[in-house]
């Protein structure tokens, strides 16, 4: 061997030695830089259950590492053994990514096919061989798919399979994207046969619960659908939709635990529907509450506005989540999901509070209990982990459905009861309508009879009047025998006319056409006077008529005409059926033993009496009884009229009679609250509408009514006139002409009602003074007197009397005359204001007087035209009138207020000066009493629609 060969071999072995030494030195260094990979051993015949391999783990916050970079980090020893403390909390949401390294050693002699399960989105496992990374598993899939090797009989989502060679050790790098908490974070290895056994064992109780929940929801759902189709009640529709949304979620849970039932997973993965399901639950439940509590109109708990707000929140949440998912922001989508659940929970608490405030209603209590239970289940599910969270939430839903089902049944029963009540009321209404129809028919027939009677009686009155007139004419020109015959004819014609008038009055009362005229007066004196008017007739017939009242005076509201007709008919019948020497007693008294005081009127006679057989029919129209009746010579109208009038006054009439002994008619008329007993037999003036002394509200005159001055010296007449005038006028009173003149000067009334015969100054003198005084010349005067001669009327018209009423007067006539006078003066002012020539000619005397007053007024203003300090107070003093007198005088004449009148006169004079002089506008303003030319220009433009300068250029 040559030296060259020796040198070559020595160098070769030296190199080998160096490499061996480097290898010996590098191995300890590598062990220091890289942690030892934990090894999970699998022996024959495979796994007898699940196996979670031991791993080294490294967080990758923000998902910034690539697989090669993660392996490089592992080789640098930056991985550490797994501990639960490394995982984020339940409500921490960032892009948490973890890298894990583990080794699995197959010590059997068989090729093992093992399942690997991991429940996180887009997790990938690489096998590391000689520094190279080869992907061997990608789980879970987006949708269920078959395994690469058919190890299971159904499609899977969270599983993949890895092969392990005999007597070999494999190292794996795994990327885990953690976006929500799960019961298992690390991968789990299964033998395929053992996986199915363990899966069934782990979900057998929760799966049973889900199937039970699904069955309950499905049954109630179809029941509500059928009820909606049958009843068309929207509450059933929204409850059915709420149940349908719960059905979908329950079916998702069933699919998770029973892979052979996969169906909805092929439509969309769970994380794409989580927010829409929670929002749909709440929206449908809100709409259900809204309709459940809504009978008529809008619910007070869930209004339309609240429904719109909740629907808007839900739509926004769903749109945001889908936007995040499309942007691959899965962590943020889960954060939004829990925020949405928290928001809906807070809204549920708020709705719970509104239900609590309305808990007095039975339907609200059902909703309150159901919502409270569901809310408690939801709150607990937020705090617990799967599967306890789902079970608690499902149990709350089951109890909620049970309570709401009872609530719907209760509500349906309430609606049925209400329907029965409405049906019963409708039947009653139909019966009532039928009864009213019959009554209306009878009233129509009765009305026809009344119209027939009224028309016939009107027709009777014309020939009767002709007969009576002709008989009276013949009586005046005939001999004694013919005059006696005519007297009989006239007397019977008068009786027939009286019967015709009674028949006409009775038809009016029955038809409701007659109007009551209630007055506040002394009813006892009225009864006494009416009864005593029959004394002369009773004396003429040889009878004794006595009238007594207790007390002598009693003030109350009553209709004098009605009461007079009642008394006249009863007393007339008593006189008619009581023979000579008989007695008739008319009594009036107040009965206080009943709850409300009543006026009792009794008419007792000692006449023939009424038989028991005729008694039930005495108030029937045209009933005369049998042959034994003592009413045979009558026609049966008087008592029928009395009965109708008493009924019209809400009173009652009673009859007691015995044949041969006499008859007593007893009438009871209710008295009103303001009735009162008058003390010391003195009639006290009472204001109309006045309340008793115990009343708290006093009568006050209406300031908008026209003012009437009543000049009358008779206090009783003053009281009566005040009673009928105060409703339409503000009544002032003066006792004589002098006082009336002074009062007229002070108040300037709208109209004066005066008596003629008065002390100090009579009506003629008062009217003359008023018409000759420019302050009161415009006031119309109505004379009320008993003097009705033509001479008196002519004298009154010559002194200025505007109207003449004769005592005794009729109330309607008085009111109509006064109203016509006030209205005519108002119209006259309007016509004069429009410069109607015909009106000025017709009323020239009155116009001349008022024209003289206005000329005097203008002259006073003209004297002080340039004095800007000349105002209403000074003008009133110059006219010898008060401010109020001047104001009312101008108002009566149709002129503006005194202040506006002064300004209008100044502007009118300024308009004349603008066209007749060359003075400047400012000078004319000062000449007419304006201190400020600008103010003068504004007033001028306001009055004439042009400026002073424009007027001067083009006067119109």
C-alpha positions, 0 to 999 in steps of 0.5 A: 500500500502506497503512502498515497493510499495510507494518507487517503484512508487516514483522512477518511477515517478522521472525517468519520470520527469528526462526524461521529463526534459532531453527532454526539455533541449535537444530540444533547443540544437538540434535546435542550432546544426541543421538548420531548414529544409525548407518545400515545401508545396503541396496542392490539387489538386497538382502542377499547374506547376513546383515547385523547392523546397527550399533546404539546400546545402553543397559542397562536393569537391572531392566526399568524403562523403557517404550518411550517412556521408552527413546526419551526416554533416547535423545534425551537422548544416553544410548545408546552404541555396542554393545560385547561388554563391556556384556553380562553373563557366562555365569553372571550372572543378573539381569533384564538388559534392553537397548534398542537404536536403529538405522537401515536405509536402502533405497537400491534402487528395490524394496520389500524384505521382509527377515527379522530374527532375534533369539534372546531371549525376548519381543524387540520392535522398534518403527519410529519415525515422527515421534516415534511408536513402531509395533511391527513385529516381536515375536520369538521366538514362544512356539511356531512360527508362520507368518510374517506374509508367507509368505517361508519354506515352514515355521513359524518361532520366532525370525524375523519380517519387516520391509518397507523402502520404496524410497529410504527410511530407517527408524529402529528401537527394539528391546527385548532381554531377555537371559537367557542367552548366545547366539552372536548378541545383536544382530538379524540381517537376512536376505534370505529366499532367502539365509537358507535357504542360510546356515542349512543351511550353518551347521548341516550338521555339527552336524545330521549329528551330532545325526542320528547320535546320535539313530540310535544312541540309538534303536537301543539304546533299542529293543534294551533295550526288547525285552530287558526284555520278553524277560528282565524285567530292570529294568536294561534298563528303566531304561537304555531310559528313560534313552536315551528321555530323551536321545532327546527332548533330541537331537530338540529339537536336531534341531528347532532346526536343522531347522524342517520337523521341528518337533513337540515345540516345539508341546508345550512350549517348551525353557525349560519342559523344561530342568530336568526333562530334566536331572533325568530323565537323572540319575534314570533313570541312577541307577536303572539303576546301582542295578539293574545292580549288583544281583544279589541284595538291595540294591546296595552302591553305589546303595542304596534310600536314595540313590535316594530322596534323588536322586528327592527332589532332582530333584522339588524342582528341577522344582517350583521351576522351574515355579513360577519360570516361572509367576511370569515369573522366567525369569532365576531359572529359568535360575539354578536350572537351572545350580544343578541341573546343578551339584548333579547333577554333584557327585552324579555325582562322589560316585557316581563315588567309590563306584564307584571303591571297588568297582572290583574288580568287573567290572560296577562298572568298566564303570559307572565308565568310562561315568560318568567319560566322561559326567561329563567331557563334562558338565563341559566343556559347562558351560565351552564355548558353543554349539554346542561345548558340545552337541557335547562333551556328545553325544560323551561320551554316545555313548562312555557308551552304547557302554561301557554296551552292552558292560557289559550284554552282559557282564552278560547273559553272566555271568547266562547262565553263572550260569544254566548253573552253577545248571542244572548244579548242579540236575541234579547235585542231582536225580541226588544226590537220586535216589542218596540216595533209593536209599540211603534205600530200601536203608537202609529195607530194611536197617532193616526187616531189623534190626528183624526180627532184633531182634524175633526175637531178643527173642522167642527169649530168652524160650523159651530162658530157660524151657528153661534154667530148666526144664533146671536144675530137672530137673537138680537132681532127676534121676539121673546119666544125666538130669543129663548129658543136662540138662548138654548141654541147658543148654550148648547153650541157653547157646550159642544164647542167646549167638548170639541176643545177638550177633545182637541186638547186631549189629542195634543196631550196624548200625541206629545205635542203639548208643551209644559210651561213651568213657572215658579209660583205660589201653588197654594194660592193658585189652587185657592183662586181656581177653586173659588172661581166656581163658588158663584156657579155652586151657589147658583145651583144651590150647592156649597163649595169650600176650598182649603189649602195648608199651608196658605203659601208654598212656592214650587215649579208647576204648569199653571195651565195643566193644573187649571185644567185638572182642577176645572174638570174635577170641580166641574164634574163634582158640581155636575153630579152633585145635587142641590144642597150637596157639598163639594170640598177642594183641599190642597196640602203638602205630604212629607211622609214620602221620601220626596215631598208631594202636592196632594189635591183632593176634590170630594163631593156628596153626589151620586157616586160611581158604581164598582162596575163602572170604576175601572173604566172611568178614565177611558175615553168616551166610556159612559158605563152601563145604564146604572152609571151616573155618568150616562149624560157625559161623553167621557172626555173630562176624566180622560183628559185629567188622567193624561195630564196627571200622567204627563206631570209624573203624578198619580190619581186615585178614586174612592166612591160609594154609590149614594154617598159621593166620590173623592178624587185624590191627585198626588204630584211630585214637588221639585227640590227647590220648592219651599214654604213661605213664612209669614204669608209673604211672597218673597222674590225669587230669582229664576234658576236660584237654588235653595239656601243650602246650594253651593252654586249661585245664579250669575247673569250672563254678561253676553245677554242684552241689558233690559231695564224694568221700570215697575212699581208693583213688586209682585209683577216685578218678581214675575217679570224677572222670572220670565225675562232673566233667561234672555236678558240682564234685568235691571229694576227701577221702582218709578220713572225718576229712578228709571231715568237715572238708571238708564243714564248710568247703564244705557240698557239695550231696551226699556220695559216700563209701566205707564201709571207710576208715582213721581214720573209716569211712563209718558214722562219717562219716555219723553225724557229718554227720547229727548236726551242724546245719551238715551235717545237710541234706546227702544221703549216698550210700554206695559199698561192696563190702559188700552184706549186709542187715545193713550196709544196715540199719545204714547207713540207721539212721545216715542213709545216703540211698542205697546202691550196691554195688561194682562199680557201673554208671556210669549207675546211679551218675549217676542215683542222684546226680542223683535225690538232688540233685533230690529235695532240691530238690523237698523244699525246695519242698514244705516251703516250701509247707507241705505236711502230708504232706511234713512227716509223711513227713520229720519226723526230717529236718525236726526237725533243720533246725527245731532249727537255725533255732530256734537261728538265730532265738534268736541274732537275738532276743538282739540284736533291738534292736541295729542293728549286729548283722549277718551276721558276728556271726550267723556267729560266734554260730552257729560257722559261716563266712559262706559256710557259713551262706549255703550252709546257708540256701540249701539249706534254701530260705531267703534269704541271711543278711542278708535272713533277719535283716531278715525276722526283724526285720520279723516280730517288728515285725509281732507287736509292732504288734498286741500293744503300744501302742508307736508305730511309731517305737518298734517300729522302734528295738526291732527294730533299725531306726535310721530309722523311715522306712526301717522303714516302707519295708521293712515295706511292701515285705514285707507290701504295707501300711504299719505303721499300716495293719497295726495298724488291720487286721491280716490 
